[in-house]
Amino acid sequence: MMARRCPECYAELPDDVVWVCPVCRYTLRTPAAAKAGLAFMIVGLFLLGAYVYGPDRLPLRSGVLPTDLANLTIANFVLMVLGAFGLGILLVAAAALKIRGEQARLAAA
Ligand SMILES: [Zn+2]
């Protein structure tokens, strides 16, 4: 098997290295949690835009959703916005911790 190399500095990568190059600190891979987190934050931005526009003016009651669900969605719109942002921030933070953890482990080695 060929040794993996860092795409940035071409240093040979030890088998147990996952996220960051131990030589140049290049981020080898973006954790999936980071991507999911960003997606949630983008959803949060859209929801925030919809909230500013006015959830009452969205076509939620046009028949696509059951009326109860549409009313519930409108009543809890702020929670949805905060939930999407909160989940996004949590996922990004979890991904950052993963990378930081490996950096700390490499620094201590
Ligand atoms: Zn490197």
Backbone and ligand atoms as CSV (ligand in chain L), in Angstrom:
chain,resi,resn,atom,element,x,y,z
A,1,MET,N,N,0.847,-1.211,0.000
A,1,MET,CA,C,0.000,0.000,0.000
A,1,MET,C,C,0.873,1.249,0.000
A,2,MET,N,N,0.503,2.192,-0.824
A,2,MET,CA,C,1.225,3.465,-0.895
A,2,MET,C,C,0.967,4.285,0.368
A,3,ALA,N,N,2.002,4.954,0.842
A,3,ALA,CA,C,1.823,5.836,1.995
A,3,ALA,C,C,1.010,7.048,1.549
A,4,ARG,N,N,0.116,7.466,2.427
A,4,ARG,CA,C,-0.644,8.676,2.117
A,4,ARG,C,C,0.272,9.882,2.280
A,5,ARG,N,N,0.061,10.861,1.435
A,5,ARG,CA,C,0.859,12.076,1.556
A,5,ARG,C,C,-0.047,13.293,1.673
A,6,CYS,N,N,0.475,14.287,2.373
A,6,CYS,CA,C,-0.255,15.545,2.505
A,6,CYS,C,C,-0.277,16.249,1.153
A,7,PRO,N,N,-1.443,16.676,0.681
A,7,PRO,CA,C,-1.526,17.337,-0.628
A,7,PRO,C,C,-0.847,18.712,-0.623
A,8,GLU,N,N,-0.609,19.229,0.568
A,8,GLU,CA,C,-0.044,20.570,0.674
A,8,GLU,C,C,1.487,20.533,0.714
A,9,CYS,N,N,2.053,19.681,1.583
A,9,CYS,CA,C,3.511,19.684,1.764
A,9,CYS,C,C,4.153,18.347,1.401
A,10,TYR,N,N,3.336,17.365,0.989
A,10,TYR,CA,C,3.805,16.056,0.539
A,10,TYR,C,C,4.487,15.235,1.627
A,11,ALA,N,N,4.343,15.654,2.874
A,11,ALA,CA,C,4.877,14.847,3.965
A,11,ALA,C,C,4.107,13.530,4.023
A,12,GLU,N,N,4.785,12.457,4.385
A,12,GLU,CA,C,4.119,11.179,4.561
A,12,GLU,C,C,3.240,11.245,5.803
A,13,LEU,N,N,2.030,10.724,5.681
A,13,LEU,CA,C,1.086,10.822,6.799
A,13,LEU,C,C,1.046,9.517,7.575
A,14,PRO,N,N,1.204,9.578,8.893
A,14,PRO,CA,C,1.020,8.369,9.708
A,14,PRO,C,C,-0.401,7.838,9.549
A,15,ASP,N,N,-0.580,6.538,9.765
A,15,ASP,CA,C,-1.883,5.905,9.561
A,15,ASP,C,C,-2.978,6.479,10.453
A,16,ASP,N,N,-2.594,6.928,11.651
A,16,ASP,CA,C,-3.619,7.362,12.598
A,16,ASP,C,C,-4.017,8.826,12.421
A,17,VAL,N,N,-3.443,9.488,11.446
A,17,VAL,CA,C,-3.798,10.884,11.196
A,17,VAL,C,C,-5.024,10.928,10.291
A,18,VAL,N,N,-6.040,11.665,10.725
A,18,VAL,CA,C,-7.288,11.706,9.955
A,18,VAL,C,C,-7.563,13.089,9.388
A,19,TRP,N,N,-7.487,14.110,10.250
A,19,TRP,CA,C,-8.007,15.416,9.847
A,19,TRP,C,C,-6.946,16.452,9.472
A,20,VAL,N,N,-5.809,16.447,10.169
A,20,VAL,CA,C,-4.809,17.493,9.908
A,20,VAL,C,C,-3.426,16.903,9.648
A,21,CYS,N,N,-2.688,17.539,8.745
A,21,CYS,CA,C,-1.310,17.146,8.478
A,21,CYS,C,C,-0.466,17.526,9.694
A,22,PRO,N,N,0.317,16.571,10.237
A,22,PRO,CA,C,1.116,16.874,11.430
A,22,PRO,C,C,2.269,17.832,11.132
A,23,VAL,N,N,2.649,17.972,9.874
A,23,VAL,CA,C,3.797,18.822,9.533
A,23,VAL,C,C,3.357,20.262,9.287
A,24,CYS,N,N,2.383,20.451,8.414
A,24,CYS,CA,C,2.026,21.816,8.019
A,24,CYS,C,C,0.649,22.246,8.523
A,25,ARG,N,N,-0.053,21.352,9.246
A,25,ARG,CA,C,-1.375,21.686,9.817
A,25,ARG,C,C,-2.459,21.861,8.763
A,26,TYR,N,N,-2.186,21.435,7.563
A,26,TYR,CA,C,-3.193,21.496,6.507
A,26,TYR,C,C,-4.384,20.611,6.887
A,27,THR,N,N,-5.591,21.093,6.656
A,27,THR,CA,C,-6.783,20.287,6.943
A,27,THR,C,C,-6.980,19.294,5.802
A,28,LEU,N,N,-6.761,18.018,6.116
A,28,LEU,CA,C,-6.818,16.971,5.090
A,28,LEU,C,C,-8.241,16.680,4.659
A,29,ARG,N,N,-9.114,16.672,5.636
A,29,ARG,CA,C,-10.518,16.360,5.353
A,29,ARG,C,C,-11.391,17.265,6.193
A,30,THR,N,N,-12.521,17.635,5.642
A,30,THR,CA,C,-13.504,18.380,6.416
A,30,THR,C,C,-14.478,17.366,7.011
A,31,PRO,N,N,-14.601,17.335,8.345
A,31,PRO,CA,C,-15.548,16.381,8.932
A,31,PRO,C,C,-16.954,16.597,8.369
A,32,ALA,N,N,-17.676,15.496,8.161
A,32,ALA,CA,C,-19.038,15.580,7.626
A,32,ALA,C,C,-19.906,16.477,8.506
A,33,ALA,N,N,-19.620,16.464,9.824
A,33,ALA,CA,C,-20.409,17.291,10.744
A,33,ALA,C,C,-20.279,18.769,10.386
A,34,ALA,N,N,-19.113,19.175,9.925
A,34,ALA,CA,C,-18.918,20.579,9.563
A,34,ALA,C,C,-19.794,20.951,8.372
A,35,LYS,N,N,-19.850,20.041,7.396
A,35,LYS,CA,C,-20.661,20.308,6.196
A,35,LYS,C,C,-22.141,20.342,6.562
A,36,ALA,N,N,-22.574,19.368,7.372
A,36,ALA,CA,C,-23.970,19.332,7.803
A,36,ALA,C,C,-24.299,20.593,8.601
A,37,GLY,N,N,-23.355,20.998,9.467
A,37,GLY,CA,C,-23.563,22.189,10.282
A,37,GLY,C,C,-23.754,23.423,9.422
A,38,LEU,N,N,-22.917,23.555,8.390
A,38,LEU,CA,C,-23.049,24.704,7.486
A,38,LEU,C,C,-24.388,24.668,6.765
A,39,ALA,N,N,-24.806,23.459,6.361
A,39,ALA,CA,C,-26.097,23.329,5.674
A,39,ALA,C,C,-27.232,23.791,6.590
A,40,PHE,N,N,-27.170,23.390,7.870
A,40,PHE,CA,C,-28.206,23.814,8.814
A,40,PHE,C,C,-28.191,25.333,8.998
A,41,MET,N,N,-26.985,25.925,9.008
A,41,MET,CA,C,-26.905,27.370,9.191
A,41,MET,C,C,-27.479,28.100,7.975
A,42,ILE,N,N,-27.291,27.513,6.781
A,42,ILE,CA,C,-27.870,28.114,5.570
A,42,ILE,C,C,-29.392,28.017,5.636
A,43,VAL,N,N,-29.888,26.843,6.074
A,43,VAL,CA,C,-31.339,26.685,6.261
A,43,VAL,C,C,-31.833,27.726,7.263
A,44,GLY,N,N,-31.059,27.904,8.345
A,44,GLY,CA,C,-31.420,28.895,9.356
A,44,GLY,C,C,-31.513,30.295,8.773
A,45,LEU,N,N,-30.571,30.622,7.870
A,45,LEU,CA,C,-30.593,31.932,7.225
A,45,LEU,C,C,-31.857,32.115,6.391
A,46,PHE,N,N,-32.203,31.065,5.639
A,46,PHE,CA,C,-33.423,31.124,4.823
A,46,PHE,C,C,-34.654,31.302,5.713
A,47,LEU,N,N,-34.679,30.543,6.818
A,47,LEU,CA,C,-35.814,30.643,7.744
A,47,LEU,C,C,-35.873,32.034,8.369
A,48,LEU,N,N,-34.686,32.579,8.670
A,48,LEU,CA,C,-34.642,33.924,9.242
A,48,LEU,C,C,-35.203,34.938,8.237
A,49,GLY,N,N,-34.813,34.760,6.980
A,49,GLY,CA,C,-35.344,35.622,5.920
A,49,GLY,C,C,-36.857,35.504,5.834
A,50,ALA,N,N,-37.336,34.260,5.901
A,50,ALA,CA,C,-38.780,34.013,5.852
A,50,ALA,C,C,-39.472,34.635,7.058
A,51,TYR,N,N,-38.777,34.591,8.202
A,51,TYR,CA,C,-39.350,35.160,9.424
A,51,TYR,C,C,-39.474,36.672,9.309
A,52,VAL,N,N,-38.409,37.305,8.756
A,52,VAL,CA,C,-38.434,38.757,8.571
A,52,VAL,C,C,-39.546,39.143,7.587
A,53,TYR,N,N,-39.670,38.328,6.540
A,53,TYR,CA,C,-40.715,38.542,5.531
A,53,TYR,C,C,-42.091,38.401,6.158
A,54,GLY,N,N,-42.198,37.496,7.124
A,54,GLY,CA,C,-43.471,37.269,7.814
A,54,GLY,C,C,-44.003,35.884,7.548
A,55,PRO,N,N,-43.891,34.984,8.517
A,55,PRO,CA,C,-44.367,33.600,8.319
A,55,PRO,C,C,-45.845,33.540,7.931
A,56,ASP,N,N,-46.593,34.549,8.376
A,56,ASP,CA,C,-48.017,34.594,8.039
A,56,ASP,C,C,-48.243,34.780,6.541
A,57,ARG,N,N,-47.254,35.398,5.890
A,57,ARG,CA,C,-47.401,35.683,4.457
A,57,ARG,C,C,-46.865,34.556,3.589
A,58,LEU,N,N,-46.220,33.557,4.219
A,58,LEU,CA,C,-45.762,32.398,3.443
A,58,LEU,C,C,-46.976,31.554,3.073
A,59,PRO,N,N,-46.874,30.872,1.928
A,59,PRO,CA,C,-48.044,30.064,1.493
A,59,PRO,C,C,-48.174,28.755,2.257
A,60,LEU,N,N,-47.973,28.829,3.594
A,60,LEU,CA,C,-48.047,27.609,4.415
A,60,LEU,C,C,-49.479,27.100,4.533
A,61,ARG,N,N,-50.428,28.031,4.400
A,61,ARG,CA,C,-51.831,27.633,4.577
A,61,ARG,C,C,-52.505,27.378,3.234
A,62,SER,N,N,-51.683,27.230,2.184
A,62,SER,CA,C,-52.250,27.079,0.849
A,62,SER,C,C,-52.793,25.673,0.600
A,63,GLY,N,N,-52.600,24.784,1.574
A,63,GLY,CA,C,-53.130,23.440,1.400
A,63,GLY,C,C,-52.046,22.390,1.266
A,64,VAL,N,N,-50.786,22.851,1.133
A,64,VAL,CA,C,-49.676,21.895,1.045
A,64,VAL,C,C,-49.534,21.162,2.374
A,65,LEU,N,N,-49.634,21.934,3.465
A,65,LEU,CA,C,-49.563,21.358,4.809
A,65,LEU,C,C,-50.965,21.285,5.393
A,66,PRO,N,N,-51.199,20.279,6.257
A,66,PRO,CA,C,-52.465,20.291,7.007
A,66,PRO,C,C,-52.559,21.595,7.808
A,67,THR,N,N,-53.738,22.142,7.966
A,67,THR,CA,C,-53.918,23.444,8.614
A,67,THR,C,C,-53.284,23.490,10.005
A,68,ASP,N,N,-53.470,22.421,10.772
A,68,ASP,CA,C,-52.891,22.379,12.122
A,68,ASP,C,C,-51.382,22.533,12.073
A,69,LEU,N,N,-50.777,21.802,11.147
A,69,LEU,CA,C,-49.333,21.824,11.007
A,69,LEU,C,C,-48.871,23.199,10.542
A,70,ALA,N,N,-49.607,23.796,9.613
A,70,ALA,CA,C,-49.275,25.138,9.121
A,70,ALA,C,C,-49.334,26.145,10.261
A,71,ASN,N,N,-50.390,26.074,11.070
A,71,ASN,CA,C,-50.527,26.994,12.204
A,71,ASN,C,C,-49.414,26.776,13.228
A,72,LEU,N,N,-49.095,25.506,13.478
A,72,LEU,CA,C,-48.042,25.168,14.424
A,72,LEU,C,C,-46.692,25.711,13.933
A,73,THR,N,N,-46.453,25.551,12.636
A,73,THR,CA,C,-45.198,26.031,12.040
A,73,THR,C,C,-45.083,27.537,12.206
A,74,ILE,N,N,-46.167,28.249,11.930
A,74,ILE,CA,C,-46.157,29.708,12.034
A,74,ILE,C,C,-45.965,30.140,13.488
A,75,ALA,N,N,-46.646,29.435,14.405
A,75,ALA,CA,C,-46.562,29.789,15.820
A,75,ALA,C,C,-45.165,29.536,16.385
A,76,ASN,N,N,-44.485,28.538,15.835
A,76,ASN,CA,C,-43.175,28.161,16.380
A,76,ASN,C,C,-42.028,28.550,15.458
A,77,PHE,N,N,-42.254,29.565,14.638
A,77,PHE,CA,C,-41.259,29.901,13.621
A,77,PHE,C,C,-39.925,30.299,14.232
A,78,VAL,N,N,-39.981,31.079,15.324
A,78,VAL,CA,C,-38.737,31.520,15.969
A,78,VAL,C,C,-37.941,30.310,16.453
A,79,LEU,N,N,-38.650,29.323,17.002
A,79,LEU,CA,C,-37.977,28.111,17.477
A,79,LEU,C,C,-37.305,27.376,16.329
A,80,MET,N,N,-37.972,27.349,15.173
A,80,MET,CA,C,-37.383,26.681,14.013
A,80,MET,C,C,-36.106,27.391,13.574
A,81,VAL,N,N,-36.163,28.741,13.559
A,81,VAL,CA,C,-34.981,29.522,13.165
A,81,VAL,C,C,-33.838,29.241,14.138
A,82,LEU,N,N,-34.146,29.353,15.434
A,82,LEU,CA,C,-33.122,29.137,16.464
A,82,LEU,C,C,-32.620,27.695,16.436
A,83,GLY,N,N,-33.548,26.750,16.215
A,83,GLY,CA,C,-33.171,25.341,16.174
A,83,GLY,C,C,-32.207,25.050,15.046
A,84,ALA,N,N,-32.486,25.583,13.860
A,84,ALA,CA,C,-31.611,25.347,12.709
A,84,ALA,C,C,-30.233,25.952,12.960
A,85,PHE,N,N,-30.206,27.200,13.463
A,85,PHE,CA,C,-28.925,27.844,13.768
A,85,PHE,C,C,-28.188,27.101,14.879
A,86,GLY,N,N,-28.919,26.751,15.924
A,86,GLY,CA,C,-28.312,26.074,17.069
A,86,GLY,C,C,-27.695,24.745,16.679
A,87,LEU,N,N,-28.441,23.965,15.899
A,87,LEU,CA,C,-27.944,22.671,15.445
A,87,LEU,C,C,-26.717,22.864,14.551
A,88,GLY,N,N,-26.801,23.860,13.674
A,88,GLY,CA,C,-25.668,24.153,12.787
A,88,GLY,C,C,-24.423,24.503,13.574
A,89,ILE,N,N,-24.575,25.380,14.571
A,89,ILE,CA,C,-23.427,25.797,15.381
A,89,ILE,C,C,-22.864,24.611,16.162
A,90,LEU,N,N,-23.753,23.775,16.714
A,90,LEU,CA,C,-23.311,22.593,17.455
A,90,LEU,C,C,-22.484,21.656,16.584
A,91,LEU,N,N,-22.976,21.406,15.366
A,91,LEU,CA,C,-22.278,20.482,14.464
A,91,LEU,C,C,-20.922,21.044,14.056
A,92,VAL,N,N,-20.892,22.345,13.749
A,92,VAL,CA,C,-19.619,22.972,13.362
A,92,VAL,C,C,-18.646,22.937,14.540
A,93,ALA,N,N,-19.167,23.195,15.744
A,93,ALA,CA,C,-18.314,23.158,16.934
A,93,ALA,C,C,-17.785,21.753,17.180
A,94,ALA,N,N,-18.649,20.743,16.978
A,94,ALA,CA,C,-18.215,19.356,17.162
A,94,ALA,C,C,-17.104,19.015,16.180
A,95,ALA,N,N,-17.262,19.464,14.936
A,95,ALA,CA,C,-16.241,19.208,13.921
A,95,ALA,C,C,-14.944,19.925,14.275
A,96,ALA,N,N,-15.056,21.163,14.752
A,96,ALA,CA,C,-13.871,21.932,15.130
A,96,ALA,C,C,-13.149,21.249,16.288
A,97,LEU,N,N,-13.928,20.688,17.228
A,97,LEU,CA,C,-13.328,19.983,18.370
A,97,LEU,C,C,-12.563,18.745,17.911
A,98,LYS,N,N,-13.135,18.039,16.930
A,98,LYS,CA,C,-12.464,16.863,16.366
A,98,LYS,C,C,-11.084,17.248,15.840
A,99,ILE,N,N,-11.076,18.325,15.039
A,99,ILE,CA,C,-9.817,18.773,14.434
A,99,ILE,C,C,-8.863,19.268,15.513
A,100,ARG,N,N,-9.385,20.065,16.449
A,100,ARG,CA,C,-8.547,20.587,17.544
A,100,ARG,C,C,-7.974,19.455,18.368
A,101,GLY,N,N,-8.797,18.412,18.595
A,101,GLY,CA,C,-8.353,17.269,19.386
A,101,GLY,C,C,-7.164,16.584,18.743
A,102,GLU,N,N,-7.252,16.411,17.424
A,102,GLU,CA,C,-6.128,15.770,16.734
A,102,GLU,C,C,-4.894,16.685,16.737
A,103,GLN,N,N,-5.113,17.967,16.551
A,103,GLN,CA,C,-3.991,18.916,16.595
A,103,GLN,C,C,-3.288,18.860,17.945
A,104,ALA,N,N,-4.104,18.793,19.017
A,104,ALA,CA,C,-3.538,18.746,20.374
A,104,ALA,C,C,-2.760,17.442,20.557
A,105,ARG,N,N,-3.327,16.338,20.040
A,105,ARG,CA,C,-2.672,15.041,20.172
A,105,ARG,C,C,-1.331,15.064,19.424
A,106,LEU,N,N,-1.335,15.669,18.222
A,106,LEU,CA,C,-0.099,15.730,17.434
A,106,LEU,C,C,0.918,16.636,18.096
A,107,ALA,N,N,0.434,17.740,18.688
A,107,ALA,CA,C,1.346,18.666,19.343
A,107,ALA,C,C,1.999,18.025,20.553
A,108,ALA,N,N,1.229,17.130,21.221
A,108,ALA,CA,C,1.756,16.489,22.434
A,108,ALA,C,C,2.702,15.347,22.073
A,109,ALA,N,N,2.554,14.788,20.895
A,109,ALA,CA,C,3.367,13.623,20.514
A,109,ALA,C,C,4.839,14.024,20.272
L,1,ZN,ZN,ZN,1.276,18.943,5.195
